[in-house]
Amino acid sequence: MKLRVEVTADRRFGTNSYLVVDDDTHDAAVIDSNLEPDLVVELAREHGANVKAIVLTHTDLDHIAYVLHRVEEEIAKLRSDLPDAEAERGRTNRRAASTRQLRRLHRRGPW
């Protein structure tokens, strides 16, 4: 097994995010995603990586952005058979609920 580690940093805070890829299987893990999940998504695409896990070393708001990105992608797949107007209402409601949950988590935290 040969592992490769790629690093991205968001443009706002310079927070690092890591993509660890197994060169043989192309399985990958994202470690501490940052506020710009598209950066690590693009890295994964460039390397043909199949993200199997998301690892967070702590729960700061900047690191859970990618988790929300993935959850929204999965929900979108499940809702792909809904009419457009109904699907859009669902996306808007999920974003609002996710934002409220993130604010509560960030204020309160698991500590």
N, C-alpha and C positions, 0 to 999 in steps of 0.2 A: 504494500500500500504506500503510495506516494501522495502526501498531502501538500497542498499549496495554500498559502494564506495571502489574500488580497485585502487591501485596506482602502476605505473611502473616508472622507471627512466632509461633513456638511459645511456649506458656505457661510452659514450664520454664526455658529459657535466653534467650528472646527472639531466637533465631536467625532471621534473615530468609530467606524463600524467595520467589522471583519467578516469576510466570506472565506470559509475554510472548505476547500474542494478536494475530494479524493480523485486524483487524475485517472485512476483505473475505472471507477464506476460512475464518475461525475456526480455522485451524491455530495451534498453540501450542507453546511450549517451556517447560519447567520449569527454572529455574536455581537450583542449590543448595537443593534441598529440605531441609526440617527434620525434627525428630523426630516431628512430627505430620503425616504425609502426608495425613490426611483433610482438613486445612485447605485445602491446595492442590487436592485432588480436588474439594472443594466449590466452590472458586472457579472451577475449570474448568467444572463443571456449570452454575453460575450464568451463565456467559458463553457457554455452548454451545460450548466450546472442544474441539478434537480434538488432544490432546497427541501431537505427532509426534516430539519429542526431549526428552531429559533431559540437561542440561548441568551438569557438576560442575566448579567452579573449583579444588577441592581435595577430598581424600578423607577428611575428618573423618567420624567415625561419624554425626554428626547429619545430614550431607548425603546419605548413601547410603540413608537410611531409605526415601525414596520409590522409589528404584530397586528395593529389595527388595519393596516394596508392589506395584509393577508386575509384577515377576517372578512373585510369588505369584498375582496375578490371571491372568496368562497360563497358568501351570501349572494353575490351577483350571479354566480353559476347556478345556484339553486333557484333563483328567481327569473332565470332567462326565459322561462315559458310564460311569464305574466305579460299582460298588455303594457305598453310603454308608460302610460299615465300612472298606472298602479305601481309599476316598478319604480318610477321616479319618486313617488310619494314614500315608498319604502326606503329608498336610499336617503332621502332627506331626513326621515324620522330616525334611521339608524345613526346617521352622522350626529344629529342633535343629541341622541341618547349616549353615544360614545363620548362626545365632548363633555357632557355632564358627568359621566362616570370618571373620565380622566381627571377632571378638575377636582372631584371628590377624592380620588385616589392620591393625587399629587398634594392636596392640602393635608389630608389625613395620613396617607402613607400606610404601609403595612407594619411599620415599626411601632 
